[in-house]
Amino acid sequence: MSVLNTMLVVVMFVSAFLSVILILMHSGKGTGVSDMIAASLYNASAGSGILEHNLNRLTIITTVVFVVCVLTLAITFPNGTIAAA
């Protein structure tokens, strides 16, 4: 496995972990972690829209990075053979 593939695997796992964390931070019906953070940091009328918008952007970015890594690895990963015992 080349250095590029190793780096892509690491980036893929980091982006997958961040995507899961960011998805879990999204609010379902006003009871999510992002609403708790927004309520503690900002007014109920001012900060929640901006926080949700930034959370959506970060989620999309990490998901796109994950998909690009998976597709690149699918194309460039070396095909090996399994040695019969």
Secondary structure, DSSP 4 states (H G I P E B T S, - for coil): --HHHHHHHHHHHHHHHHHHHHHHHS-SSS-SHHHHHHHHHS-TTTTHHHHHHHHHHHHHHHHHHHHHHHHHHHHHSPP--PPP-
